[in-house]
Amino acid sequence: MLDKILSLPRVVKKTVLVTSDVVVLLIAAGLAAYLTQPDPWEVLQQIMPLVLFSLPGTLYVFTKLGLYRAVIRFIDEHALGAVLAGVASNTAIMLLLFTIAQIAHLDKLVLVHALIALIGCGSSRMAARMLLFPRHTAQKRKEPVLIYGAGSSGRQLAQALLNGEQYQPVAFVDDDPTLQKSTILGMPVGLPSQISLLVKTKNIRRILLAIPSASRIRRRQLLDSLENIPIPVQTVPGMMDIVDGHFHVDSLEDVKIEDLLGRDPVEPDWSLLQANIFNKVVMVTGAGGSIGSELCRQIVSNRPSKLILFELSEFALYSIHRELLALCQKHKLDCAIVPVIGNVQSQTRLLATMQRFHVDTVYHAAAYKHVPMVEFNVLEGVRNNVFGTWRCAEAAIQAGVSTFVLISTDKAVRPTNLMGASKRLAELVLQGLAKRQTVTRFCMVRFGNVLGSSGSVVPLFREQIRQGGPVTVTHPDIYRYFMTIPEAAQLVIQAGAMGQGGDVFVLDMGEPVRIVDLARRMIHLMGLEVVDERHPDGDIEIKFTGLRPGEKLFEELLIGDDVKTTQHARICAANETALDWHDMKALLRQLEHHCELLAVEQVVALIKDAPIGLNGHERINDLVDQRETKASIAKPTSAALDTELPNAVPEAL
């Protein structure tokens, strides 16, 4: 029976509450007249039309005070305060109406009516809560949790958990001295320095962060302080879900990795964001990828007239197309979203698309980005990353595109792998074309690893931890730069608006992160111990698999030291050498010839001889072209492949 009531639509529940309040207010008027007037029936006949007339205004005030929004589930002293305010407003409305109608000597009636209405409206809610959401049945089975944050968010979270069956909040902790040592919802509010003591004395099994307004720097400091406490740390979902009654314990999230690494994002320069987008036709290649899809989201929010999604993967294109259509509908954005299946190696398809839709701006995000994949598939990596960029750029020139922005990578700087080398060659293609013509303004933007991209270490580590380990890291001293996908995409768009032609922009990635430290922190914040000398009986082992072919310990963002600042604090311009188009075209023709002949060794030799600084690449690891006559080519064994492909730490842009 209770389940049927709880499963009723929200509108039905609200209707029941409104009806209940109307009945309470009418009964209160009758009882007040009966208790205070010598002739209650005569008085009721006189005042009842005014009482009825006051109801719409009273119900409007009740609604504005939030009395019909998840009241039953989360009723507390604050909600009862809202009931008091609502009844007070009803009293004021009645007094005003009585004054206008010149009905005197009813002050006592109005006061008694207010008292009865307050008791009736408040007790009806408390009774419903006690009947529909009994606390005591599941409390013994609940997991004790500590809530960090005793503000409104923390209180709402506590109320939600008290009515659930999985977690039992037993204490709060807060930085605010005015809240410390107080009691909220029957629970003490402690100091952050008391967390370890609270965990021990109250047998706390989990810490929940309810600090939505905290800066990323503050959250990082907080997580640093919690790292050595051996219980899981999680964050709450959006507070509107809790307030509206949509919260479920499954909504609790693991700590976001950007909170571990994070810095606060810089406010964007809106003039730069919109310069190449607002009211223009924009095309994104690789629109279904992790970087391309985020570029599309950012672009749509800046109101282009049309967004062309150019993508080879049908499923990826279908997914981002649906998402963007929903985004436009939700935010009432007047932007046509055009899904185009196409390969960036087909200049004919690219040109037809750009001419058909009169494209103004191209963001070229289509590329093979994973180091081992390009090492094991050399020719396809060169075809896609080098020739795909060339075909796309030539099509842009022919179609009269105004701006062309290449998404590049820190691995293009003094590359030690073929993926990075192919991206540096792609940069040289655009630098050469920028010298050859003035129709299209070319620029490229370099940055490091992005969190959450395909192949990022973060989801891999999380999955490995949940499976019981081991967590695989290639080397104990490997460092990487990290940035969130939204911040990277936003900076790419702004950098693209600043170029004059052939510019190489570099994003400020913050401080490099030691990957093994990142792995340790993720393990600790999931409430587990790392297996090491201090904890031989720990939970999760960290296994070092060895550097993969072409992998660096440190990534760089600049080839030289000639760097210029720009109008954006986190974007700088690198003044780097480039080839004349005549020389660049000759190199491209040779590469193209040997790619057509499937001559992997010759392709790699040409890349090593190119002025891009490819270092330390002595082996050719292509899985298809394995010629025993070539001494420099070593066949990888199946065991080697098992180590290098699925288990090694993947690298993303």
Stockholm file with secondary structure:
# STOCKHOLM 1.0

chainA/1-653         MLDKILSLPRVVKKTVLVTSDVVVLLIAAGLAAYLTQPDPWEVLQQIMPLVLFSLPGTLYVFTKLGLYRAVIRFIDEHALGAVLAGVASNTAIMLLLFTIAQIAHLDKLVLVHALIALIGCGSSRMAARMLLFPRHTAQKRKEPVLIYGAGSSGRQLAQALLNGEQYQPVAFVDDDPTLQKSTILGMPVGLPSQISLLVKTKNIRRILLAIPSASRIRRRQLLDSLENIPIPVQTVPGMMDIVDGHFHVDSLEDVKIEDLLGRDPVEPDWSLLQANIFNKVVMVTGAGGSIGSELCRQIVSNRPSKLILFELSEFALYSIHRELLALCQKHKLDCAIVPVIGNVQSQTRLLATMQRFHVDTVYHAAAYKHVPMVEFNVLEGVRNNVFGTWRCAEAAIQAGVSTFVLISTDKAVRPTNLMGASKRLAELVLQGLAKRQTVTRFCMVRFGNVLGSSGSVVPLFREQIRQGGPVTVTHPDIYRYFMTIPEAAQLVIQAGAMGQGGDVFVLDMGEPVRIVDLARRMIHLMGLEVVDERHPDGDIEIKFTGLRPGEKLFEELLIGDDVKTTQHARICAANETALDWHDMKALLRQLEHHCELLAVEQVVALIKDAPIGLNGHERINDLVDQRETKASIAKPTSAALDTELPNAVPEAL
#=GR chainA/1-653 SS CHHHHHTSCHHHHHHHHHHHHHHHHHHHHHHHHHHHCSSHHHHHHHHHHHHHHHHHHHHHHHHHTTTTSSHHHHCSHHHHHHHHHHHHHHHHHHHHHHHHTTCCSCHHHHHHHHHHHHHHHHHHHHHHHHHHSCSTTTGGGSEEEEEECCSHHHHHHHHHHHTSSSEEEEEEECSCTTTTTCEETTEEEECGGGHHHHHHHTTCCEEEECCTTSCHHHHHHHHHHHTTSSSBEEECCCHHHHHTTCCCGGGCEECCHHHHHCCCCCCCCHHHHHHTTTTSEEEEETTTSHHHHHHHHHHHHTCCSEEEEEESCHHHHHHHHHHHHHHHHHTTCCCEEEEEECCTTCHHHHHHHHHHHTCCEEEECCCCCCHHHHHHSHHHHHIIIIIHHHHHHHHHHHHTCSEEEEECCGGGSSCSSHHHHHHHHHHHHHHHHHHHCSSSEEEEEECCEEETSTTCHHHHHHHHHHTTCCEEESCTTCEECEEEHHHHHHHHHHHHTTCSSSEEEEECCCSCEEHHHHHHHHHHHBTCCEESSSCTTCSEEEEECCCCTTCCSSCCSCSSSCEEECSSTTEEEECCCCCCHHHHHHHHHHHHHHHHTTCHHHHHHHHHHSTTCCCSCCCBCCSSCCCTTCTTBCCCCHHHHHIIIIISCCCCC
#=GC SS_cons         CHHHHHTSCHHHHHHHHHHHHHHHHHHHHHHHHHHHCSSHHHHHHHHHHHHHHHHHHHHHHHHHTTTTSSHHHHCSHHHHHHHHHHHHHHHHHHHHHHHHTTCCSCHHHHHHHHHHHHHHHHHHHHHHHHHHSCSTTTGGGSEEEEEECCSHHHHHHHHHHHTSSSEEEEEEECSCTTTTTCEETTEEEECGGGHHHHHHHTTCCEEEECCTTSCHHHHHHHHHHHTTSSSBEEECCCHHHHHTTCCCGGGCEECCHHHHHCCCCCCCCHHHHHHTTTTSEEEEETTTSHHHHHHHHHHHHTCCSEEEEEESCHHHHHHHHHHHHHHHHHTTCCCEEEEEECCTTCHHHHHHHHHHHTCCEEEECCCCCCHHHHHHSHHHHHIIIIIHHHHHHHHHHHHTCSEEEEECCGGGSSCSSHHHHHHHHHHHHHHHHHHHCSSSEEEEEECCEEETSTTCHHHHHHHHHHTTCCEEESCTTCEECEEEHHHHHHHHHHHHTTCSSSEEEEECCCSCEEHHHHHHHHHHHBTCCEESSSCTTCSEEEEECCCCTTCCSSCCSCSSSCEEECSSTTEEEECCCCCCHHHHHHHHHHHHHHHHTTCHHHHHHHHHHSTTCCCSCCCBCCSSCCCTTCTTBCCCCHHHHHIIIIISCCCCC
//
